[in-house]
Amino acid sequence: MLEPQKQPDLFIIRGDSASINFSMAGTDLTGATVYFTAKSEIDNAVDDSAAAITKETTSHTNPTAGETVIELTPEDTNVAPGIYYYDIQVKTAGGRVTSIPTRKLRVWADVTRRYS
């Protein structure tokens, strides 16, 4: 099993919107689905029921160049502060599945909890 890097490379503040720019050079994302999943522990579950954050997108900023943006809403990021493991998986229109190695995400606590 590949070990995730030691330090987080993605930072989100709990309850904030976040845009994750993602590119997979050499992969045409036309008709593809890109999945983002974050979990508190790496597990062997057959589904993502233990995930803290899940998001998928089928609308890509530059699909032929393999570029997309994963948009997280405040509802998506309203999780307990801490370290999470995440990956991004691409399923092309032809059914090919490719994932990036597992990485770390830090969700920071927010101070302000009101929106109006």
C-alpha positions as CSV (number, residue, x, y, z in Angstrom):
1,M,0.0,0.0,0.0
2,L,1.2,3.5,-0.8
3,E,1.7,5.7,2.2
4,P,0.2,9.2,2.0
5,Q,2.6,12.1,2.4
6,K,3.4,13.1,5.9
7,Q,2.0,16.7,5.8
8,P,-1.4,17.9,4.5
9,D,-1.3,19.5,1.0
10,L,-4.9,20.7,1.1
11,F,-6.4,23.1,3.7
12,I,-10.0,23.9,4.2
13,I,-11.8,25.9,6.9
14,R,-14.8,24.1,8.3
15,G,-18.0,25.4,6.8
16,D,-16.4,27.4,4.0
17,S,-16.7,27.0,0.3
18,A,-13.6,25.6,-1.4
19,S,-12.5,25.2,-5.0
20,I,-10.0,22.4,-5.7
21,N,-8.3,22.8,-9.0
22,F,-7.4,19.4,-10.5
23,S,-5.7,18.3,-13.6
24,M,-4.7,14.9,-15.0
25,A,-2.5,15.6,-18.0
26,G,-3.1,13.2,-20.9
27,T,-6.6,12.3,-19.8
28,D,-9.6,13.6,-21.7
29,L,-12.3,14.4,-19.2
30,T,-15.0,14.8,-21.8
31,G,-17.9,12.7,-20.4
32,A,-15.9,11.7,-17.4
33,T,-16.9,11.8,-13.7
34,V,-14.3,13.1,-11.2
35,Y,-14.8,11.9,-7.6
36,F,-13.3,13.5,-4.4
37,T,-13.5,11.5,-1.2
38,A,-12.1,12.4,2.2
39,K,-12.2,10.0,5.2
40,S,-10.8,10.2,8.7
41,E,-9.2,6.8,8.3
42,I,-8.1,4.7,5.3
43,D,-10.3,1.7,5.2
44,N,-11.1,-1.4,3.2
45,A,-14.8,-0.7,2.9
46,V,-16.5,-1.6,-0.4
47,D,-18.2,1.8,-0.4
48,D,-17.7,5.4,0.8
49,S,-20.3,5.3,3.6
50,A,-17.6,6.3,6.1
51,A,-16.5,9.3,4.1
52,A,-16.7,12.7,5.8
53,I,-16.7,14.5,2.4
54,T,-17.8,13.2,-1.0
55,K,-18.2,15.2,-4.1
56,E,-18.4,14.4,-7.8
57,T,-18.3,16.5,-10.9
58,T,-19.1,15.9,-14.5
59,S,-18.7,19.5,-15.7
60,H,-15.1,20.3,-16.4
61,T,-13.3,23.6,-17.1
62,N,-11.0,22.3,-19.9
63,P,-11.9,18.6,-20.4
64,T,-9.6,17.9,-23.4
65,A,-6.6,19.2,-21.3
66,G,-7.7,17.1,-18.3
67,E,-8.6,20.1,-16.1
68,T,-11.5,20.5,-13.7
69,V,-12.5,22.2,-10.5
70,I,-14.1,20.4,-7.6
71,E,-16.5,22.8,-5.9
72,L,-17.1,22.2,-2.2
73,T,-20.0,23.9,-0.5
74,P,-20.2,25.0,3.2
75,E,-22.4,21.9,3.7
76,D,-19.7,19.7,2.3
77,T,-17.0,21.1,4.5
78,N,-19.0,21.3,7.7
79,V,-17.1,18.4,9.3
80,A,-15.1,18.0,12.5
81,P,-11.7,19.8,12.3
82,G,-8.8,17.5,11.9
83,I,-6.7,15.5,9.5
84,Y,-8.4,13.5,6.7
85,Y,-7.1,11.3,4.0
86,Y,-8.3,12.1,0.5
87,D,-8.0,11.0,-3.1
88,I,-9.4,12.0,-6.4
89,Q,-10.6,9.4,-8.9
90,V,-11.5,9.8,-12.5
91,K,-13.8,7.5,-14.4
92,T,-13.6,8.3,-18.1
93,A,-16.5,8.1,-20.6
94,G,-14.9,4.8,-21.8
95,G,-15.0,3.4,-18.3
96,R,-11.3,3.7,-17.4
97,V,-10.7,4.4,-13.7
98,T,-7.6,6.2,-12.5
99,S,-6.8,7.6,-9.0
100,I,-4.2,9.8,-7.5
101,P,-2.3,8.4,-4.5
102,T,-3.8,9.1,-1.1
103,R,-3.0,12.5,0.3
104,K,-3.8,14.5,3.4
105,L,-6.3,17.3,4.0
106,R,-6.5,19.5,7.1
107,V,-9.8,21.0,8.1
108,W,-9.3,24.0,10.3
109,A,-11.8,25.1,12.9
110,D,-13.6,28.3,12.1
111,V,-14.2,31.1,14.6
112,T,-17.2,32.8,13.0
113,R,-20.2,30.5,12.8
114,R,-22.8,32.9,11.5
115,Y,-23.5,33.8,7.9
116,S,-25.8,36.8,8.2
